Amino acid sequence: MSETPLGRPAVDRRKNGLAIATLIVGIMAFLTGIVPGVGLVLGLTAFALGVYALTRGQSKPMALVGGSLGAIAAVTGLISTSATMMLILNGNL
């Protein structure tokens, strides 16, 4: 490990932009998961970002939490979107 001019060890700072984006989109997806369409799109986006962040060597905890929240939101969004479409097609809404 190299040292800085002051004699301190240099810190390996990796960029974690994708992992942070995954976490933010995952939280937003989780909070809007019940909204038809929105939760599904945000959930799938967060899940895809999480997988991509993990393959790029980003922060593993942030990518896993964001991707997991996105997966939960995607399932919830799929159920709410399906239920809404059934109500619309049956003429009840």
C-alpha positions in Angstrom: 0.0 0.0 0.0 1.4 3.4 -0.9 1.6 6.3 1.5 0.6 9.9 1.2 3.1 12.7 1.6 2.2 13.0 5.3 3.1 9.4 5.9 -0.5 8.1 6.2 -1.5 5.0 4.2 -3.4 5.8 1.0 -7.1 4.8 1.2 -8.5 2.8 -1.7 -11.6 4.8 -2.6 -13.8 3.0 -5.1 -16.6 4.8 -6.8 -19.9 3.7 -5.5 -22.2 5.8 -7.7 -24.1 2.8 -9.1 -24.7 1.3 -5.7 -25.9 4.6 -4.3 -28.3 5.0 -7.3 -29.5 1.5 -6.8 -30.3 2.2 -3.1 -32.1 5.4 -3.9 -34.2 3.9 -6.7 -34.9 0.8 -4.6 -36.2 3.0 -1.7 -38.3 5.0 -4.1 -39.6 1.8 -5.7 -40.4 0.3 -2.3 -42.3 3.4 -1.2 -44.3 3.6 -4.4 -44.7 -0.2 -4.9 -48.5 -0.2 -4.5 -49.0 2.4 -7.2 -49.9 0.6 -10.4 -47.3 0.9 -13.1 -44.9 3.1 -11.1 -43.8 0.5 -8.6 -43.3 -2.1 -11.3 -41.1 0.2 -13.4 -39.1 1.5 -10.5 -38.7 -1.9 -9.0 -37.4 -3.5 -12.2 -35.1 -0.6 -12.7 -33.7 -0.9 -9.1 -33.2 -4.6 -9.5 -31.4 -4.2 -12.8 -29.2 -1.5 -11.4 -28.4 -3.7 -8.4 -27.3 -6.5 -10.6 -25.2 -4.2 -12.7 -23.7 -2.5 -9.7 -22.7 -6.0 -8.3 -21.0 -7.0 -11.6 -19.1 -3.7 -11.6 -17.6 -4.2 -8.1 -19.6 -1.5 -6.4 -20.5 -1.5 -2.7 -22.1 -4.9 -2.1 -24.4 -4.0 0.9 -25.9 -1.0 -0.9 -26.4 -2.8 -4.2 -28.0 -5.8 -2.4 -30.4 -3.8 -0.3 -31.4 -1.6 -3.2 -31.9 -4.6 -5.5 -33.8 -6.4 -2.9 -36.1 -3.5 -2.3 -36.6 -3.2 -6.0 -37.5 -6.9 -6.3 -40.1 -6.6 -3.6 -41.5 -3.4 -5.2 -41.6 -5.1 -8.6 -43.6 -8.0 -7.3 -46.0 -5.6 -5.4 -46.2 -3.4 -8.5 -47.0 -6.4 -10.7 -49.8 -7.5 -8.4 -51.3 -4.0 -8.1 -51.0 -3.4 -11.9 -52.6 -6.7 -12.6 -55.5 -6.1 -10.2 -56.1 -2.6 -11.7 -56.1 -4.0 -15.2 -58.6 -6.7 -14.2 -60.9 -4.0 -12.7 -60.6 -1.9 -15.8 -61.3 -4.8 -18.2 -64.3 -5.9 -16.1 -65.8 -2.4 -16.1 -65.7 -2.0 -12.3 -63.4 1.0 -12.4 
